[in-house]
Amino acid sequence: MLVYRVFPYLPTAKPDESGGPMYLHRPQGRGRLDNAEYDTWYFGITPETAIGEAFGDLAVWRDEMFEFPSLPGARRALGVFEIPDDAAVLDLDDARSLLDRGLRPTQVVARNRPTTQAWALRIFGETGPDGRRLWAGVRWWSFQRPHWTVIALWVPAAAAPTHTCLRVDTLTIDHPAVVDAARSLGKRRLP
């Protein structure tokens, strides 16, 4: 399955170095589903979902929003990643999944990190009869646009990610995914 992620990209960086597509800043903790037991990789199911999740809180979109001054020479880019088709991703847009875990839809979408991190850790810890973890991650609807789907994949400490980067697209204010996301969110795009 193809998924998409916006990240600070430095063309000279190795894939797992700061500025590379397989780099994840640590320690985590600021993300909605972050916990110390695992790394969390956030993706959108479509390019516009990844763009909208990254920039949806900005009132006006300008080319400057892609700049990343804390890493000299880097700009935010759109990574196209592949995750295994058989990855066990729990669908939190399914009423049975919520009911089985005593979750309400508002607890899933709310921007309340203590709440979302707590249920994420509980789901991460779910195991089958053989003791193996049941879920590689979860999927749910975007806070920005309910018809957008976002995925969080969990990579346990010291484990290798199961996703791979296929390509990196340079982002500009006229990139098709930026145009689509801006239109969907009703954002003004300025040069």
Phi, psi and omega in degrees: 000137176273138176222167190225147183212137174265133181208160176288122186246129175239109187304333181275353182283146171290158185307323183259010175266162175307125184099352178265159184292339181256015178270137176232120181295133179231151001284148173276179178149340182273344181281158186298330183244014182289145173206158184293338184285347184203163169269146178243125175252122181259135181223159169253150178287335178232160177302319181293331175296313179299319178295312181298321178293323182285323189238005186299335181277351179279135182290317181234137180259128178230162179301332181297339182293345179273348180291150180223079189296337182287351173233095185310129179089355183265151172223151176292139182226169178254116177267139174254118185241158174241132173244151181302137180299333182264013178300130182280093181250118182286128181272106179275007171265009178256124184302322180296320179299319179291313181300316181299337183250006180063032181258146172258151178306323180294331177288336179281314188270342183300145177270061181237093188304316179303322179289310184291323178293326180293312180291328177298315180296321177298315180293319177304323183278355179294132180232159176271183180301333180275000178088356179277148178300139181279328193236135173274345181170193181224160173230146180203181182271150182287141172298324184290315181213115184301336180279355174270140178250134176244152180232140169241124175256138180255130176243110181303154179309135178073002177267155178273144176300150178265354180263158178229150177270127179267323179194166178234127177257131173291137180259137172225168180296341180258006177300137183307322180291326177292316178299313181297315181295317180298318179297315182296325181267357181069035181266144172277133175253128177236148180297000000 
